[in-house]
Amino acid sequence: MAKSGSFKHLLSPGRIGSLEIRNRILVAPMGENLAEPDGTMGERIQRFYEERAKGGVGLIIVGVSSIAHPVGQCNINQVALSDDKFIPDLKRFTDRIHAHGAKVAFQLQHAGRVARMDIPRGRARWVPSEYQENPGDLLDHLTDEEVMITLSNVAAQGAVFDFHPMTIEEIKGLIQRFADAADRAKRAGADGVEIHGGHGYIISSFISPKTNKRTDEYGGSVENRARLLTDVIKAVKARVGKDFPVWCRIDGKEFLVETGITEEMAEQTAMLAEAAGADAIHVSAYGNPAISGAFTMAPLVYARCGFVPLAERIKRKVKVPVIAVGRIEPEDGERLIAEGKADFIAMARKLVADPELPAKLASGRTTEIRPCICCYTCVGEIFLNRPLVCAANPLAGREHEITITPAKARKRVLVAGGGPAGMEAARTAASRGHEVILCEKGDRLGGTLFFASILYPDNERLLDWLRSEVSKLPIEVRLNTEVTPALVKELKPDVVIVATGAKRELPNIPGVQLPHVMGGDDMRALMTGSNKDAAKSKLSPLQRAVLGLGRATGISTNLARVREMTKLWMPIGKRVAIIGGGLVGVELSLFLEERKREVTIIESGKKLATELAIPRRWHVLYELRQSKVKVLTETAVESIGRKEVICKAKDGQPITVPADSVILATDVQGNRALAESLQGLGCEVHLAGDCGGLGFLKGAMKEGFEIGRTI
């Protein structure tokens, strides 16, 4: 990341209408599910946003604030602006934000056809014209439990799944609702409002030719389809006054939507919104809601700067400020503003991961910024009717209930294992004043996160951050040191945190001991060079020599170089069978397919990659379907031969999978052996991470944090 002085444009003051904002970094509106069930802003959501204000953001946009709550509600815990009774809590909130020098706006929203909370309440959802819902493949990749949770709020007696095309009278009433909500926001001390005209909600449904088939003044041409948006802008402006900032968020494009919003239509819509009085245009995007893989194209984009070209186009067409959003790194934002391609940069996930990002940029502490790894854990919780959490930042969404305080009594803490759970536990404990010794039996910190970072490069940013934080604290790091009962007796710690990771057992399959069959530990050793003695029996002398050279030259410690070198050479055959279709199996299959291997996944269950958060699972499985990887589900492995894997399909039919190499991505389980061996030695023993049961990265970070903050 660039140095602090390189962010002078991003950190410079800006203006939207009459509103002066201290810098160009905005908290992007999000549906975080942190409000109270009745729509009030309780302590949980207030503290969440207050921490972002303390962290130095210029403007907070509170997302999906419901103008007709509970009518038109899409999330279970959504902020309400539908009644004057909400104003006192809203006012307390705006006062708290202003106390830290930030500005605050509310995003005004009616969910329309996406108002899933209307279903159990017996209300037909509002749409512009006749509409037929297509659920597509959204539920196909969820577990049975996830499907039950996702649908639990609509499975009620009297539930209505119908849609209702709006009448002119209802449209006029809706416009009035937007104006009323804006007025409440102003009276509550807000500095502006954003009208949500995107993401499939009611205004977006009118703008899109895919969903708007009306033949009156609200349908047909772009101008007519945008009329609801422009009427709302005019009505809001008339109510709150011309000097109160009002802007809108629109879709710059609808991805994978035949006859949907095009870039040219979005440009026209932006110009119409500006003419109606909008003080800024916030450019997002939407994707086909019937295609699971479209979700990470839009609205929650995976590609870096994925919506920037859309914002650039609109910036050339309007004179008011343009807000860009969509996985924009600080250095990207600096460049975009400097080049005049955007005026403000909205960030959501990055500010969930680190609320102090702006302050750290300003003070030159860029290496201290806790990274978002784009794992979609935060958004995945919303699909399961739960409040936002963050895999990288266990404190996110829990600021109201957790305060990190100095330890009451300084203790000697021994951490066994230098993976994410161990590093997070050591970091948190040391920051509270404990004496911490971190032991790792390998020659570097990282554990399984190092290998995971080869397959999924975004993980490397969290790995680098954890290592950096550990290095800055008074933590004694001992590499090539395995924690044993003897070492514990020697060091006499008050507390031992066991974070040694999971164990991997070989499945009981004939042929599993053949030299071309590799377990998870073998694969990690081959890819990372972490153990020169691992997998010796799997390699030829030449292959061992090449890997030894990689260790000697330091190539195997540089993840970017490992990823590049493996495109040239890997000690793995041309045809690869991966047994196990979980997170590791699926990510590894895509990694190997990119390296010209012919890959087959063999999975005994129905579903793949169920450990991943739902949106990222959709993304990865969409990539899998676009690849040449063959997938066999509900398929049992009978035996492994020298050139093939013999399987049995669900119907009992035999299947032969050609394979020069076989990789085992199954049978991972907790490993309590060390913890059990330490009982009776006179110290507290805690388990963190996968050694206590598989929790993956989110669980490892949370458990390490919880133990570190409570001992």
Buried (B, 14 or more C-beta within 10 A) or exposed (E): BBEBEBBEBBBBEBBBBEBEBBBBBBBBBBBBBBBBEEBBBBBBBBBBBBBBBBBBBBBBBBBBBBBBBBBBBBBBBBBBBBEEEBBEBBBBBBEBBBEBEBBBBBBBBBBBBBBBBBBBBEBBBBBBBEBEEEEEBBEEBBBEEBEEBBBEBBEEEEBBEEBBBBEEEEBEEBBBBBBBBBBBBBEBBBBBBBBBBBBBBBBBBBBBBBBBBBEEEBBBEBEBBBBBBBBBBBBBBEBBEEEBBBBBBBBBBBBBBEEBBBEEBBBBBBBBBBEBBBBBBBBBBBBBBBBBBBBBBBBBBBEEBBBBBBBBBBBEBBEBBBBBBBBBBBBBBBBBBBEEBBBBBBBBBBBBBBBBBBBBBBEEEBEBBBBBBBBBBBBBBBBBBBBBBBBBBBBBBBBBEBEEEEBEEEBBBBBBBBBBBBBBBBBBBBBBBBBBBBBBBBEBBBBBBBBBBBBBEBBBBBBBBBBEBBEEBEBEBBEEBBBBEEBBEEBEBBBBBBBBBBBBEEBEBEBBEBEBBBBBBBBBBBBBBBBEEBBEEBBEEEBBEBBEEBBEEEBBBEBEBBBEBBEEEBBBBEBBBBBBBBBBBBBBBBBBBEBEBBBBBBBBEBBBBBBBBBBBBBBBBBBBEEBEBBBBBEBBBBEBBEEBBBBBEEEEEEBEBBBBBBBBBBBBEBBBEBBEBBEEEEBBBBBBBBBBBBBBBBBBBBBBBBBBBEB
